Amino acid sequence: MPPLRFLIITTTLVGLLHYYIGSRLLSGLDWPSTVLWLGWLALALSALLQPVAFLARGLRSEALRDRVSWIAMTVMGLFSSLLVFTVLRDGLLLAVAGLHATGVVKVDFLWLERQTAFATLLIACVISLIGFFHARKLARVIHVSVPLRNLPAALHGFKIAQISDIHVGPTIKQPYLSRIVEAVNALEADLIAITGDLVDGRVHELAEHTRPLAQLSARHGSFFVTGNHEYYSGALAWIHELERLGIRVLLNEHVQLLHGEATLVVAGVTDYTAGSFYEDHHSDPQAAIAGAPAAAPKILLAHQPRSAEAAQAAGFDLQLSGHTHGGQFWPWKYFVPLQQPYVAGLHRLQDLWIYVSRGTGYWGPPNRFGSPSEITCLTLMPAQD
């Protein structure tokens, strides 16, 4: 779709959704007309800022680009919550109206409309504020034990630090990433896994801000697989840049790590959608495991959880993924299963364990509510038969 046509369609749709919010909430408030007009003005500005959130990348000035993105993305989060709670409010009013009509309950409908309109505005603002705080604070460390069958004794207690979906870009910069790197290094993990969507921007825009990754430290090093956002941001250049920083990028391939007297296979695939960007980047778990020793435990780094079926067929024991953000903020986690088989946490598909990180940063709105970010410390343990 041509960019101008896309812009017109999305702006129109977003404008109509803002009008819906205004007509349902502002009309239900018994406030002075001046305040209500200011409310309509705020909604109009919000509607105009939604497409700006995505167009800001075209601005030449980095400072202006970042300021515009901060404002637009923050407003986008508030708009999202307002829309959801306005729909829920209308559902509640419809249900009450039905009960009132049948005589089951008697209620002052005008009073209820005013109270619920105010409550909707208040709840959306409070959730956005809390979500902003949780998005900007350092991700907490989550400890997960993964029981693997036939795990060699030398690998009992092997620690993997996983970070995912940081989205270094307009609102996430070097200081944010530096705090993550410090927290990861403090875990003293045997291996560090970065499961995609590290960046939202080109190398020449963000190289300064991804520099802290060179400080990552683990016994067997750091490994990276591409996410869909790398392909939006120039994946080939980022692959070169990350390897320059000392991070091994796994592109449908594996490495064999000797840990004590045991061998551990660590493989990685390109993003599930990578083939639509570069023909030779088609995601292939079978190719990633080809030639690996049959008896060694096999771990796959795959950005999207929906790689799990192919990973299980290929014979992997554990898949580490991200992509979903755990929904990032309520209620979007309930929509993730429409695209992904797993939303967050540890799951099992026959003999394959899948761990899905909620992400270490955030995408778009600086908002995390009901789905906190995480740095994951996974410990391999022998399965108890």
Sequence and secondary structure as in RCSB ss.txt:
>XXXX:A:sequence
MPPLRFLIITTTLVGLLHYYIGSRLLSGLDWPSTVLWLGWLALALSALLQPVAFLARGLRSEALRDRVSWIAMTV
MGLFSSLLVFTVLRDGLLLAVAGLHATGVVKVDFLWLERQTAFATLLIACVISLIGFFHARKLARVIHVSVPLRN
LPAALHGFKIAQISDIHVGPTIKQPYLSRIVEAVNALEADLIAITGDLVDGRVHELAEHTRPLAQLSARHGSFFV
TGNHEYYSGALAWIHELERLGIRVLLNEHVQLLHGEATLVVAGVTDYTAGSFYEDHHSDPQAAIAGAPAAAPKIL
LAHQPRSAEAAQAAGFDLQLSGHTHGGQFWPWKYFVPLQQPYVAGLHRLQDLWIYVSRGTGYWGPPNRFGSPSEI
TCLTLMPAQD
>XXXX:A:secstr
  HHHHHHHHHHHHHHHHHHHHHHHGGG    HHHHHHHHHHHHHHHHHHHHHHHGGG S HHHHHHHHHHHHHH
HHHHHHHHHHHHHHHHHHHHHHHHHHTTS    HHHHHHHHHHHHHHHHHHHHHHHHHHHHS  EEEEEEEEETT
  GGGTT EEEEE    BSSS  HHHHHHHHHHHHHT  SEEEE S  BSS HHHHHHHHGGGGG   TT EEE 
  HHHHHS HHHHHHHHHHTT EE SSEEEEEEETTEEEEEEE   TTGGGT GGG   HHHHHTT  TTS EEE
E SSGGGHHHHHHHT SEEEE SSGGGSBTTGGGTGGGT S  SEEEEETTEEEEE   SS SSSS  BSS  EE
EEEEEEE   
